[in-house]
């Protein structure tokens, strides 16, 4: 009997379509007889309220924002992620630790804490990077009326950068590619880069879970 559940991570820049893919993925995994739980990054209400308060007071700095994000992650990691996996759930993470690494670099925050957490946090069984163009994601944000929040003061204060949100999205995409490339080269992580959406994800998901279902059945 499997002692821990499966950890599936979906990453990507804002408005890339992660949530839509997860909405399709969750019911599909039920077909394998799994108990599925969807976890969303930075969903801790206390931390979000504190962040909003600090923004209102203009006390929020890049490093404070980074620290709060990591505190939120650790609380959720030990209170939600690890217990759900221990009970054998298949956990789908709408963003994981890689989001924090990308945002720290994009916002020019101190990366030491995030890099330290990366060393001991559980590695996902499946990682998907939804690689949409920043231009497409920016247009989606405009249609939704969604505002992009970030703390890179060098971008915010640069009058030569006309479209600061698009500039930031492009920066995040480049960082994602570099971080994932480094992790894959070190053989510590396999990342499936999605450009065609659901059909592409479905292929990798079915390949993984079919193989593991066979191995678990054989082990019994």
N, C-alpha and C positions, 0 to 999 in steps of 0.2 A: 504493500500500500504506500502511495506517495505521501511523504511527510510534509512537504511544503507545496504551496500552489505555484502557479506560473505567473511571472511578472512580464507584462507586455507594455512597452513604452511607445508613445506617439509624440514626436517632437516636430517643431517647425516654427517659423516666424509668425507673428500675429496675422490672423485672417487667412491662413494658408489652407484651411479646410479640415483641420484636425478633428474638430468636434463632430462634423458630419460623418467622417470615416468611423469614428468611435461609435456613433449611433448605429451604424451598420454592423460594426464588428461585435458589439456586445450580444445582440440576439443570435448572431451566427455561432458564437462560441457555446451558446446553450445547447446547440445541436450535438456537441461532444459530451453532453452531460455534466458540464462544469457549472459551478456556482460562480457567477461573474459579478465583480464589483468594479465600478468606475471611480477613479480618484482624480480630482482636479487640483493642480498646483496652486498654492497660495490661497486656499479656500478657508483658512482659519479666520473666523470673524473678528476675533480680538485683535489679531495682528493687522488685519485690513483696516479696522477702525482706528487703531493707533497710527498707522501710516497716514490715513486721511487727516487725522488731527494734526500730525506734524507738518503735513503739506500746508494745511490751513494756517498754521502758525509760522510757516516758513522756517522751520527748524530741521527739516529733513535734508540730510546731506547724502552724498553718494554712498559713503561707507556705512552710515546708519541704515539706509535703505537696504543695502546688501546684508547687513547683520540681521535685520528683521526678517528678510526673506529666508535666511538660513535657519533662524529660530523657528519660523513657521514650518519649514521643511522637516526639521528634527522632531518637532512635536507630532506632526502628521506621520512621520516615518515610524516612530516608536508606538504611537497610539492607534494608527490605522493600518499602514502598509505591512509592517511585520506581523501584527496579530492576524490580519486577513490571510496572509500567505501561510502562516502557521496552521490555520484552520483549513487549508487546502483550497482556498478560493483562487480563481484566476483573476488577477488584478490588472485592470487596464488603466494606465496612468496617462492622463492628459497633461503631459509635461512631467519631467522628472528632474534629477539633479543636474542634467545637462543644460536645462534652461537657466539655472542659477549661474553656471559657469559662463554661459554666453552673455548673460546680462551683466555680470561683474566686469567682463572685459569690455563690453560695449559701453558701459557707463564709466569705465576707468576706475573701478573700485579695486580695493586690495584683494587679490585672488587667493591668498594663502589659505583662508578658512575653507573656501569651496574646494580647493585642491586636496586639502586634508580630508574633507568629508568623502570625496570621491574614492579614496583609498579603502575605506571600510564599508561604504554603502553597498547593499546587495546589487550585483550586476543583473540587468534584465535578461530574460530568456529570449525576448524578441525586441528589437529596437527599430522603429520606423521613423524616417525623416521625410516629412512631406515637403518636397522641394518645389515650391511655387515661386514664380518671379516676384520680386518686391513690388514691381509696378502693378501686377495683377492683385496682389494682396492689398496694396494701398487703395486701389479702386473699390475693392470690396469693403474696406473700412469706411470709405466715403459714403457708399450706398447704405451702410448700416448706421451711419451717424456715430461711429465708434471713435473715441479719442485715444490716441496712443500715448501711454505714460512712460517716460524714461527720465533718467537723472544725469545724462551726459551734458554738463554745463558748457563744455567746449563747443558742442553742436548748438545748444540753445542760445548761446551768446554770439554765435558767428553770423553776422549779418550777410555774409557772402553766400551762405547756404539758404537758398530760397525755400526749398521744400524739406524741412527738417525731419518730418516723419518718414518720408521716403528715403532720405539719407540714412536714417537710423535703421530702417528695415534692411537696406542693402548691407550695412555694416554687420548686423546680426546674422544675415545669411552667410556672409564670408566667414564669420567666426565659427558658425555651426560647421561649415565644411572643413575648416582647418582642425577644429577639435575632434570631429569624428574621424578625419583622416589620420590624425595622430594616434587615436585609440585603436583604430583598425590596424595600423602599421605595427603597433606594439602587441598585436594579437590578443588584446584584452577585451575586445568588443567587436561584434559584427553588426553593422548597421545596414538596413535595407532602405535605399533611397527611392522614394516613390515620386514618380512624375506622371503616371497614368491613372492614379487614383485607386478606386476600390478593387478593380480586377487584379491589379498588381499586388495589392495587399492580400487579397484573398488567396492568391497562389502561394505566397510565403507562409501565411497562417495555416492553410490546410496541409502544406508539406510538413511543417513543424509539428502540429498537433496529431496528424495521422501517424507520424513516426513515433512520437512519444506515447500515444495511446497503444500502439502495437507493443512497444517495449514494456510498458506497465502491465499489459495483459500477459505478456510472456513471463514477466517476473513473478506474477501470482501463481 
